[in-house]
């Protein structure tokens, strides 16, 4: 694999490096084009056309073709002057042009007869209407980045201003605890939330481990960025949803820079409506104290030749967030009285009836489990009759970002640049700051992201340019945890790879520890080279090029190695009651889940932009993106064949493996250490049309269609790698030994610790143990990469002066979305014909049916029914499945005004997205709810937001004299964001279907037509009476994502005053208000029917926050 890929890449680069560059692939550049005519309208060939970047003195020249057309591709962004000269005609000079990232500005010129020494000067801004590119895009320029209120100063948050962009709720939109801070997952125009390609200075800027972005430069170090989506040109690849091209600021011929500080303090902020109360009834503040400081400096090292730019931003945050909520045993419960806990007042209007050994919701305390009592003794206490406790947390975060860039104009035809950026993040675990064991669900962070890019631009001739990029990106994520106690510490007979740490989840109760918050490290290195060619031939602008990337990732995690107990209420009727009597629904344990992964990426393209006539441009091209699946270098990857299991076929690699599995080294195992076949024939055609109906650049009609591919992230196999024999992931349903002794009766006893060091990358020996009841995630050898067909039609019109309006239809159809399909689910029977091995004592109509069936889940599984002996070694066995799909249709309308003192921008998106879900990090039990019918999970996409709106406005007072001078240089800027609610998925919280698939996947029954309660309240957003638990052995009737949560809107504002005290120096004082109206931004309600807080809204977005800033600019 490596030799083949290296040979392919080497051959590709040999071709690419002999060619010249495409502006879109370069990512950080723009282009000028147009037609030069005489006064009568005739075209003028042979005209010398020169563009001069006025900040740096860079000059680029070309000569018009026989058609009078010219094109200057791959121009650095910034302000320009355009000169056109031809003997016998007056010189033409146009100033005021500002090129933005990925601009394709069309500037036509008319030359008048006269002496060349005479000059016709035109002062005009860049065109407002896009008449050449066929994709949909929006530039967020430096002025808006700096002037708009930006909460947290993370420019990624401004992507939504482009329209049709949705950040998923909760953790789904914040990448994960394995990710670098500043990374966001955003769905644009129906694309996958991890499907946005980020480029910084023309080079890849995604973290392949999670496919989110790496941190972008802070606002003062960022020149601008452009969001483009829907059927982009063939230069764009690697991800299918959208492209975000960002550009770091550069030095110029003038020394420039700034120094800034922004302060926040809780005394000036409103209070979160869910904050805990003081004894006088007032809400507690969050203790916020944040200081953000830094500056930038840029200028010439050698005028017109060598420039530098550098910047630093530091952020220190201290905060006590809103109290968390948990339910713990009360004094009444400890005395054996559960009547208050089970009452309607504590269960959303429902009465719980606890099953045996409870009698009338009471029990003898002598029946409580000793380990459970030991844990309860380490908890805080509560006087709330329902057991509710509010507990604080503590946040201490220190962040830093350094940016440095050099630009070198070696000659008129050759330029180079280099940029380095490092971002650090440190946050200790809350339990190290607050002595409350309930805070252990959150860990700490010690993270570092680094990025290096080197670029080389070479002008081969007046009609050809070459651009080369090299990039190296690295993320080092260290998830830290604080010791508290382990299961052996409280008397549970288990082994833990993490002394004094455990994982416990009680549905409707409390949790301790966090599998995805435990001590772990994740390191990813990415190398990329790209080379692009662009040359002009008559009316054709032809681009060929491509890129190659290689990433290597090492994950050393402990998601399940401390041991995990789940109590979900399936034993006696409530999770907390199950816990107190020591009857877990499930126990899970494994060795460390380590992943050693490498992957290659290659993308090559050819593109032609054909100026068919003065008014029509046709873009067409094709991109070749072969699929090279990830290589798991320690061999922790495998295929499974049901036919092979039936036939008793065994691997030659591991002596004790169950039949049906094959591993790297087995005959016929595909593609080395990948387990998936390469796909060499994946071609992505793109075509688009841009039409300027009147030829005046004031209106355009554009349309495009394209196919693109997307690829899974680097953590996708993280849970695959903990199966036996590497991690020996064991999942015991309703352990016979209960909480105290989960391995009692388990064949062979406790398999931990394992006899080899997986942290050091040691491979499992050939005679490694395969424990019964283990979990597997098998890969499909013939799985396809995700494929997206996107299409659009757009009308854009300059309606008056600096106003431009547009309306765009956007569509996308995504296929081959990856999810998991259970192969070894539990068979159920609610008739007298029970599956083999199921005792007749499991009477379907009896109250104990669910408990009885859960206790024999392993005997009921598909493979146990085929072969009880070998089937006993396999508990959950899920296989990758690519049958997921999504369809998106949307309409985006926008209007914008550009001006020196007044500017407005507004857009509105109405859309609908439906389909089947996908996963970014699959796990067993988390795939299709009905493994025999994936379409049962059809519904609204998780990112479906029917309505989105964004409005920005900025006004600056003019320079005034005399007494009115105090009113000079004031600026007020505002930002409104609004969106309708996201989908809700009402789940059972229990394995009511008795299939062994998670209760957080299985949905509830909807029993009333109107499932909403009082949607204006926080206590009854969903009507608990409208839902019920499905009968055992059945799936719920609620349709996935068929309800919607609260809508939300927020207004942010900035008031600033610029005090000028020298020609090039000023001080800016500003006050920023986020959520200035203090709007109550409700989060989604609890959707787990087994939770005591079902249907309630328990969290809200930030209340009004004020920020004060000062900046010295020179």
N, C-alpha and C positions, 0 to 999 in steps of 0.2 A: 504493500500500500504506500509506504513512505517513498520508496524508490520511484514508483509510478507517478505519484503526485509531484515529487520534486522534478522529475523529468518533464512533466506537463507544464509545470510552472516555469521552469527554466526556459523551455521552448517558447512559451507565451511571452515571457519578458524579453527574450531576444527579438521577437517581432515588435513588441510594444515600444521598446526603448529606441527603436529606429524611427518612430513616428512622432506626431505632434499632438497637442492637447485639446480636449473638449472642455469648454468652460463649465458645464454643469458638473462634470466629474471632479474638476479641480475644486469645486464647491465654494471657494472663498472669493471668486472672481465674478466678472460681468462681461458684457460685450456691447459694442456699438455697431450699428449697421444702418444702411440707408441708401438712397439714390441721389446723385448729384445731377442737376439739370441746368440748362441755360434759361434765360428769361422767357423764351418761347415755349418751354416745356420739353425740349429735346434733351436726350440723355447725353452726358459728357464722359467719355472714356479718358483715361490717362490723367485724371486729376489726382494730385498729391493730397492725401488726407492724413492729418496728424492729430492725435489725441494727447493732451498733456495733463498729467495728474498734478494739480496746482499745489498740493501740499508737499510733494516730494520731488517735483521736477521730472518725473518719469515721462518719457515720450515714446509713443508707438505710432508708426506710420504704415500706410499702405497706398496703393494706387487703384483707382476705380477700374472695373472691368469694362468690356465692350458695352454692356448693358447700363453703364453708369453706376453700378452698384459697388458698394464697399462693405467690408466686414472687418472689425477689429476685435477678435476674440480674446478671452483670457486676460482681461484688464483688471488690475487691482481696484477694489471699490474705493469710492471717495469722490471729491470734486474734480471736474474736468473742464478744459477748454478744448474746443474742436476747431481746427483750421483746415480750409480747403483752398488749394491754389492751382491755377492753370494759366499759362501764358495767354494774354489777350483778355483776361477776365480780372475783375477786381477780386482781391483776397476776401474770403469769407471767414469770419470768426464768430463762434457761438460760445458764450460763457453762461455760467449758472447751472451747468449740468452736474448732477450728483448721481453717480451710479451706485446702486445697491446690490447686495449679494444675489447672484444668479439673474440679474437684470439682462434683458435682451432689448435694450432701448433702440428704437428706430428714429434716427435723426436725418431727415432729408435736407438737402441744401440747394439753394438756387443761386447761381453765379451771374453777375451782371457784366456786360462788356465794359472794358476799361483797362487801365494799367494795373499790373499786379501789385504795384506799390500802394494803390488805393485799397482801402479796407471797408467792407460792409460788416458792421458788428451787430450781432443779435444777442440780447440778454433774455434768456428763457430757461425755465426749469425743465427737468426731464419729463418725458411724456407720462401721462397718468394711465393711459389705456394700454393693456398688453395686446400686441397685435402679432406676436411671433410664437411665443411659447404656448403649448396647448394644455399643459397641466394647470391646476388651480393653485395659486400661491398668494401669500401675504407676507410682506416684510415688516418686522418689528425693528424699527431703526433706533439708533443710539439715543435720540432725543426722547422717544417714548420710554425706552428702558430706564432712563435716568429721571424723567419727570413724573411718570405715573407712580402711584402708590404701589409698592411691591413688597408684600408681606414676607419677611425673611430674606429679601434681596436675592431670591433664586430666580433667574430669568426664565427657567423652564415653566414657571407658573403663568407666564405671559403667552404661552403657546395657544391657550384657549381663546385669545383675542382674535385668532385667525378664523374662528368659527368651526362648527361641526366637530369640536374636540371635547372628549369626555374623559375625565380621570375617574376610574372605578372607585367605589366606596371602600373605606377602610384599608386594610393591609394590602388588598389587591392593587391599589393605586400607589402604594409606597414601596413597590418591589418587595423586599423581604429582609429579615434579620441577617441574611447572608449577603446583603447588598450594601453598596456604598451610599451614604447619605447624599441627598441631592438627586439621586436617581428616581425617576418617576415613570410609571407605566401609564400611557395615554392612548386612548383609542381615537383616531382621527378618521372621519368620514367612513365609519363602519369597519375600519381596519382592526387588527388584533392589538390589544393593549401593549403587547410586547413586540409590535411589528413596525415601530418607527425607526428609520435609519437616521442616526445623528452623525453629522460631520462637523469637525472643528478645523478651520483652516484647510479644508479640502481633504482631510483624512478621517478615517472611521473614528467615532467617539462613542461607540456603544460598549457596554460591558457584556461580553458574550456569555458570562455566567448566568445572567438573568435577562439579558436583552434590553435592559433599561439603559438610559443614558449615563455616561460618566458625568461628574460635575462640570457644568459650564463655568466660564470665568465670571467673577462677580461683576455687577453692572458697570462699574467704572473702567473695567478692563475688557469689556465686550463691545465691539463696534456695532454689530447688529446680527440678526438672524432672520432666515426666511423659512416659512412653513409651506411645503408643497405637498399636494396629495392628488390622487386619482389619475391613473393611467399616465404616469410620468414617462419621460423619454428613456431610451434604452441605456443611457449612461447611469441610471439609478438602479441599484440592486441591493442584494443581501437581505433587505426587509421589504415588505409589501405594502404596509399601511400608509406611510408618508415618509417624507424626507425633511429633516431640519438641518439647514446649513447655517452654521454660526461662524463668525469671524472675530478673532482677537484683535484688539486695537494695535496699531503700529506707531512707531516714531515717525516724525516729520522733520522738515527743515527748521522748525521752531521748537524751542523747549516748551513743553506743556505738561500739565499734570494737575493733581489735586490731593488734598488731605481731608479726611472726613471722619465724623463720629456720629453715631446714632444711638440714642438711649431710650430704654423703656423701663418703666417702673410701675408696679402694681397699684400704686396710689392714684394713678391717673386713669386706670382702666375700670371698666364695668366688671361685674362679677358674674361668673358662669351660673346660670339658673340651677344647675345640678350640684353646685358646690355645697359642701357640708355646712351645717348651721352652727353658729356660736350659741352659747347658753342663753343669750338674749334674743335669739331667733334670727339674727342677721346672718347673712351668708359669709363664709370665710373667703378671703381673697386668696389668690394663688401665689402670692409672694414673689411675683415675677420681677427679676432684675436682669436686664440684658444690655450689654455694651458691645457695639459693633463699630470697628474702627479700622483705619488703614489709609491707603493712598496709592497713587500711580505717578509715574514719571516717564516721559518719553522725549526723544529729541534726536539730533544728528550727532553721530560720531565723526562722520566726514560728510559735508554738505553734498546733497544730491546723490550720494553713493551708499553710505552706511548709516543705519538708524537703529536705535534701541528703544525698547519699552519694557517697563517692569512695574509690578504692583503687588500689594499684599493686603489681605483683609483678615482680621481676626474677630471672632465672636465668642463672647463668654455669656452663658445663660445660667441663671439660678432660678428655680421655680418649684413650687409645690402644686402640682396639677389638681384638678377636681378629684374629689374622693372617689375611690373605686367601691364597688358594692359586692358583697358576698353574703352567703347565708351559712351560718355555723350553728352547731348545737346550742340550745338555750339551757338554762338551769332546769326548766320543766322537762326538756328532752332527756337530759342526763338523769333525771329522776324517773324516767320511763313514760312520761305523759306527753303524747304527741298531738293531743286534740287541738290545741291552738295552731300548731304548725300545719295541720291537715284541714283547717277550717277554710270556708270560702274567702274570708278576709285575707288569707295569705296565699291564695291560689287563683286570683283573677275571677272570683265568683264561683269556682268549682270546689267541691268537697273531695278530698282524697280519702280513699278507703284502703288503708295499709293491710297487706295480706299477712298470712302466718309467717313468723310466729307472733305477729301482733294480734291482739284481740281488742276490738273497739278502739283502735288507734292507741293502744297502750301496750307496754311490754315490761318485763322485769329487767332492771339494769344488769342483772347477773348474766343476761344473754348477750350483752354487748361484747364486741371483740376487743381483746386487750391492746392490740396494736392501734386500733382506732382510738381507744381512750388515751393511749400515749400521745397520739398526734393531737387530739383535742386539747390535751393538757398544755400543749405548746402554742395554742392559739390565743388570741385575745378573747374577751367575753362580750356579751351583748345582753341588753335588757329588752330588746325588741321581741315581742311574742312570736314573730315569724322567723326569728333568727337573723334578721338583716343586720349587717354591720357595715358601716362606712369607714374605710381605712385610707389614710393618706399615702402618698408616695413622695418622692423627691427627685428632682432632675438637676444635675450639674453637668453642663456640656461646655467643652472648650473646642473650638474649631479654628482652623487656619487655612488660608489659601495663598499660594505664591504663584505668580505668573511672570514669565520673562520671555522676550521675543527680540530677535535680531533680523533685520532686513538688509540685504546687500544687493545693490544694483551694480553688478560686476562690469557690465558694458551696456550699450544701448540694446543689445539683443539677448542679454543673459542676466537673470536675477535669481537670488536664492534667499531663503529664510529658514530660521529655526525657532521653534517655540517649545518651552517646557512649562509644565504646570503641575503643582502638587497640592493636594487637599487632604487635610487631616481632620479626624473626628475622635474625640475621647469623651466617654461617659461612663462613670462607675455604676455598678449595679445598685438599684435603689435600696436593697437590703443592707448594703454596706453603709447607708446613710440613715436609714430608719429601721429600728429594731421591731419589725413586724413581719413574721414569716409569710404572711399573705402576699407581700411584695416580691416574693421570689419568682413569680411568674414572668417577671421582666429581668433581663440580664443587662450587662454593660457592653460597651464597645470601645475598641482601640483600633481604628481603621485608618488606612492610608491609600489614596489613589494618586497615581502618577501618569503623566502623559507627555510624550515627546514626539514632535513632528518636524520633519525636514522636507523642504520643498525646493524644487529646481524648475525654473521656467526658462525655456530657450526658444527664441524666435528664429526659425529655420530660414524663413524668407518673408517677403511682404504678405504672403498668402498662407503661411503655415507656422504653427506654434506647437511646441511640445511642453508638457507639464509632467513632472515626476513627483511622487510623494512617498516618503517612508514614515511609518508611525510605529511607535512602541507604547503600549498602554499596560499598566499594571495595577491591580487592586489587591490589597492585603487586608482581609477582614478578620479581625480577632474578636470573637464573641466571648465575653467574660461572665463568670457567675461567682456568686458568693456562697461559701459553704453554710449549710444550716444543719440538716440531719439526713440520714439515709434510711432506707427500709430496715437494714440490719440494726441500726441504732434504736428503732422502736420495736424490735422483736420479730420482724418479718424474716422468714428464712429464705433469703435471696442473696445474690452477689451483685455488687454494683461496681462498674468501672469508674464511677465518680464518688469517692468517699464523701459522705455528708451531703448528698444531694439526691433528690428523688423527683418523680413525676407522678402527680395524682390529679385526677379530674373527676369531679362529682357533678353530674347534671343537676342544675337547680340548687347547687350548694356552693362549694369553694374549690379552688385549685391551688396546688403547690408546685413550684418548679415549672419549667417550660421546656419542652423538647427542642423547640426552635429558639430557645434562649439560653441553652446550656453551653458550657465551655467548648468552643470549636474554633477552627481556623479554616479560611477559604482563600486561596491565593490563585490568581489568574494572570497569566502573561499573554499579551497579544502582539503579534508582529504583522504588519501590513505593508505591502508595496503596491503602488498603482501608477500606471503610466497611460497617458491619453494623447491622442493625436487629433488635431483639427486642421483641415486645410480647405481653402476656397477654390472651387473650380466652376467658373461661370456663375450660374445662379444656384449652385449647390454648395452647401456648407456641410462637409462630410466629416464625421468623427468616428474614429475607431480607437479602442483601448480596452482597459480592464484593470482588474486588481486581483491580488492573491493575498490570503491571510492565513495565519496559523496561530492557534491558541492552545495553551496548555494550562490545565487547571488541576489543582490539588485540594481536595476537601477532606478534612479530618474532623468529623462531627460526632456528637454523642446524643443524637435525637432520642434514642430508646435505650441506650446502654445503662442508664441508672435503673431501669425497670419502670414500667408504667401500669398503674391500676386505673380502670375505668369503672365507675359506679353510675348506672344510668336509670335506675328505678325498675328494671325489668324483673328483679327478684321479688321485691315486696311492695313496689308501687311508688317509691320516691328514692331519688339518688342518695339523699342524705341518710335515709333509713337503711338502704342497702349497705352504706358505708358503716353505720354504727353496729350492724350485726355481722359485718365482715363477709359480705357476699358480693364480690365484684362480678360485673358482667364479663369482664375481660382483663387478662393480664398479658402484657407484652414485654418482651426483653430481647436484647440483641447485644452483639459486640459493637464496637464503634462502627458507624457507617461511613466508610472512607471511599472516596472516589478519585481515581487517577485517570484523567481524561485528556485526550488531544483531539484536534480536529483541523482539517484543511478546508479552505474555501477558495474557489476560483470563479471569477465572472468575467466574461469577455463580451464585447458588444461592437456593433456597427450601426451607425445612425446617419441619416441624411436629412438635412433641412433644406427643402427645395422651395425657392422663391419662384412659384409658378408664374406669377405676374405681379404687377405693382400692388395688388390687393390681397393676394392669396399666398399663404405659406403652407406647404405640406410637410409634415414630419413623419418619418417612418424609419423603423429600425428593428433589430432583433438582439436579444441578449441570451447568451448561453451560460447557464448556471448549473453545472453538473452537481449532483448531490453526493458528498463524501461523508457518510455517517461517522459519528464520534467513535473513537477508539478508546476502549476502557483497558488501559495498559496492564493492570494487575489481573486481567482475565475475569473480572467479576461481571460477566454478561452471559446470557444463555438464551437458547430457543427451547420451545416446548411443542411437542407434537402429540395430539390426542391419539392419533392412530399408533404412534410409537409407544405410548403408554399402554394401549390395549394389547399391543403385540409383545410387550415386555422388553422392548429394545433399550439398552443401557449405554451410557457414555463410556468411552475408553479412558477418560481423564480422571474420574473419581470413582473409586471402587464401591462406595456406599450410597451413591446418588440413586434416587428413585428412577424408574424407567420413564422414558419420554423426553428427558432433558438431553441437550447437546451443548457442548462448551467449546471455546477456542482450542483448536488442536484436533477435534473430532473430524472425521472425514465428512466433507460436505458442509461444514460450518462456514457460513458466509463471511467474507471480507475481514480476515484476520481476527482482531479483537472487537469488531463492531457488532456482529450478529445480524447486520442489515446489509442488503446489497447496495452497491453504488448504482447511481442512476446517471448515465452519461448523456441521455438524449433530452434533457429538460431545456427546451427553448421557450423564450418569452418574447413573442412579437409585440410591437407597439406601433400605433399609427394615430396621427392627429392632424386636424385641419384648423388653420386660423385664417379668418376672412375679415378684411377691413372693407366694409361695403362701399364707403365713399372715398377711400384712399387718403383721408385727411388725418388718420390716427386718432379720431375722436370716438370711434365705435368699433367693436369687434365681436364677431361670433366665432366661438371656438368649440371644438369637440375632439374627444380622443378616446381611444380604447386600448387596453393593454393587459397582458398576462404577466404576473409576477409570482415569485415563490418566497416562502418564509421557512425559517429553520428553527428547530427547537433550541432552547438554551443549554448552557453547559452543566446545569444542575439536574437535568431531566432524569438522569440515571442514578441520582443520589440514593433513592430507596431501592433501586434494583440491586445495588451493590451490597446490601446487608442480608441478602438471602444466604442460606447455607451453601457452601461451607464458610464463606468469608465473614459474614456477620451473624449467621445462624439465627436470623430473626424468628422469634417464637411468639405465637399468639395463642393463648389458651383460653377457650371460652368457658365461662363459669367454672373456674378451677375447683377441683374436688376438695383440695385442702383449704379453700377459702382464702381470705386475706393473709392469714398467718403463715401458710405453707403452700404457696401456689404450685410448686413442683411435685406435691404429693401425688403419687400414682402416675407421674409422667414417665413414660418409658425411657430408661437410661438415666433418669434423674436430671439434675440441673447441669446443662452443658457448659456453663460459664465458670471460670474464664476459659477462653479459647486457647489452644496450645500453640498459637503463632501470633506474631506481632503485626497486626494489619496496619498500625500507625506507621510502621517503617516500610510499608509497601510489600511485606512478605506475602508470598502466594500460599494459599492453602495447600497442604500436602495431599498426595493422591489418596491416602487412607483417612482423610478428614471425616469427622462425624457428621452425619445428616440427622438432625433431631426430628422426631415426630412433630406434627402440627406446625410446621414452618411455613413462612410466607414467601411468595415468589412474584416477581414482575417480569414476565417473559417478553422479549422483543419479537416483533414480526419481521421476518427476513425481507418481505416484499412491501413494506410500508412506503407510502408516498410522502414527499414533503408537502406542506400546506400550499395550496394553489389559489391565487386570487385573480379573478377577472374584474377589472374596474373600468368604469365608463362615465362620461360626463358630457354635458352640453352647457355652455356658458355664454351669456350675453353681457357685455360691458359697455358702458356709455359715459363719456364726459358730458355732463348735462349743463353746467354753467361754471365758467371760471375755473376754480380749483376743485369743483365737485365732480366725483365719479361714482356711479352706481353700477351694481352688477347683480345678476340673478343666475344661479347655477343649479342644475340638476346633477346629483351625484349618486351613482349606483355602484354596488360591489356585490359579487357573489363569490363566497369563499368555500372551498371544498378541501377534503383531506385534513380537517382539523383533528388533532390527536387527543384521544381520551383512553380510558381503560375499560376493558370488558372482562367481567368475572367469568372464569372458566370452571371454577370449583365452588360454586355457590351451594347453599343448603337446599335440598329438595324438601318440599312440604306436602302434606296431605291432610285435608280436613274431612276426609271420608274414612271409611273403615279400611280402605286399601292403603296402608302405611308403607313408606319405603322400607326396603330391606334393612334390618337391624334396628328399626324403631319399635320400642316396646309398645304393646297395646295399652299400657297404663297411661300413655299420653292421649287422653280422651279429648277430642276436639272441643267439646262443649264445656269442659271443666275449666275452673278459674286458674288452675295450675298449668294449663296447656302450654303457654308461652315459656314458662320456666322450665318445664319438662323438655320441651323441644330444644331450647337453648343448650341444655346440659348434654344433649346428644348431637350437637351440630356436626361434629366431625363424622359421625356415622352416617349422617344424612347427606353429606357432600357428594357431588357428582362422581368424583374419582373413587370415593369409598364404595359407592354403589357398583362401580365397574370392577374394582379390585380392592377389597377391604384391607388387605395386608399392606400393599404399597400405597394405597390411598391414605393410610393413617399418617404418612410422612408429610403430606401436603395439606395445609389448611387453606389459606387464601392463595389462589393462583389467578392472577389477572394478566391479560395480554394486551399489548398496545393495539389500538384500533384507530383507524383513520377515517371513520365514516361520519365524523362531525361536519357540519356545514353551517353557514350563516348567510343571510341575504339582507342587504341594507339598501334602502332607498331614502333619499333626502333632498331637500331644497334649501339652498343657502342664498339669502339675499343680503346685500350690504350696501352701505353708502359711506362715503369718506370725503372729507374736505381737508386739503393740505394748505397751510398758510404759515406765515412767519410768526404771527401773534395768536391766531385763532385756528384751532384744528378740532375736527370731530371725526369719529369713526363709530359705526354701529353695524352689527350684523345679527341676523336671526336665522336659526336653523329649525326646520320641522322635519322629522325623520321617523323611521320605524326600522327596527332590526329584529329579526327572528331567526331561530335556528336551534342547533344542538350545541351544548357547551364543550369547551376544551379545557385542558389543564396545562399549567406551566411546570408543576412539580407533582407527578402522579404518585399515588400511594395505593396500597391494597385497600379494598373495600370502598374506594372513592370514585369508581367509574359509573357506568350506566346503572340507573336504579333497577331497571329490569334487564338483566343480562341477555335475555332472549329477544328483547324488543327495544333497541336504542331510541326509536321514535317516541317512546313513552315520555322521554325527557324533552321533547320539542317545546319551545316556548320563546318568550322574549329573551334577547341577548342580555347578559348581565350589564352591559354598558348601554342598554337602550334608554335613551332620554328623548322623549317625544318633542320637547321644546328646549331650545338653548338660545340665550340672548346675551350680547356683550355690547356695552356702550362705553366709549372713552371720550373725554372732552378736555380741552386745555385752552386757557385764555391768559394772555400776558398783557399787562398794561403798557402803554407806550411811554417813551421817554418824555418827561414833562419838565418845565422850567419854573423857576420862582417858587412861590408858596406851594404849588402843586407838585413839586419835585418829590415830596414824600409818597406820592401815589405812583411814582415811576417804578418799573421793574418788579411789580408784584405778579405772581403767577398762581393760578388756581387750576388744579387738575383733578379730574374725577374718573372713577371707574365703576361701572355697574355690571354685575354678573348675575344672571338668573337662569335657573333650569328647573324643569319639572322633575318629579321624583323618580327614583330608580326602582327596578323590579324587586319584589319581595318573594321569597321562597319559603312557605310555611312547611316546616319539617316536623316529623314525629318526635325525633330525638331518641327513638328506640328502634330496635330491629323487630318491628311488628310483622314484617313479611317472613321473618325467620329464615332469611337467606344468608345471613352472616355479613350482609352489606351494611355499612354504617347507617345508624339512625339519623345522622345529620344529612344523609342523602335521601332517605325515604320520606315521603311527604305525608301530610295529615289528610284526613277526610274533611271536605268542606260540606257542612250539613245545612247551611242557610244560604239563601241567594245573596244577601248583603253581608259580606264578611267584615265590613268596617264598623268600628265603634264610633266614638266621637273623635274625628280626625283633627279637631282643633286642640285636643287635650294630649297629655303625655301619659296618662294612666290607662287609656282605653282606645288606642289608635286602631287596633284590631279587636274585634269582638270575640272573646274566648268561647262564647257559646256557639259561634258559627263553625267551630272546628271540633273534631273528635279524633281519638286514636283509631286507626283502622283495626278491624278484627284481625286476630292472629292468622298468619298465613296469607294475608292480602296486602295489596299496595293501596296507598291513599288515593282519593279522587281529586285532590287539589291539583290543578294544572300548574306546572312549573312557571314561576315568574309571572303569574297572571294578575297579581295585585301590585300596587305601586306605593312607595313611601312618600314622605312629605317633600313638597317642592321647597326650593330655597332661593334666596336672593340676598345680595350684599352690595352695599355701596362703600367704596373707599375713596378718600379725598386727601389732597395735599394742598397746603397753602404755604407759599414760599416767597421770600423777598431776597432779591439780589442787590447787594451793596457794592457798587463799583468804585474803586479808589485808584485805579490806574488803567491804562488803555487795554491791557491784557490780563488784569487781575481783578478778582471780585471775591466776595464772601457771600455764600448762600445760606440763609437761615430758613428752616422749614419745620412745619408741624404736619404730621401725617396721622390720619385717623382711619383705621380699618374697621369695617362694619360701623360706620359713623352713626347710623340710626339705632344701633344696639338691637338689631333685629334678632329675634329668637330663631336660630337656625337649628332645627331639630334633626337629629340623625334618625336612621331607620329604627323601627321598633324591634323588640326581640321576636324572632320568628320561630323559636324552638318551642313546640307545644308542651314539652316536658319541663320547661322552665317555669318557676313560680312567678316570673315577671313577664310571661308571654303577653305580647300585644302592647307592652309598655315601651315608651321612649325613655331611655336612661342616660343618654348623652346628647350633647349639643355642640355645635361649632363655636368658635371663639366669640365672646361678646365684644363690645367696642374696646379697641386697644389704641392707645395713643403712642406716637413715637416722635421724638424731638431730634432734629439733626442740624449739624453745621458742617459746611464744606468750604474750604479755601481752594479756589480755582486759579491757575495761572497758565 
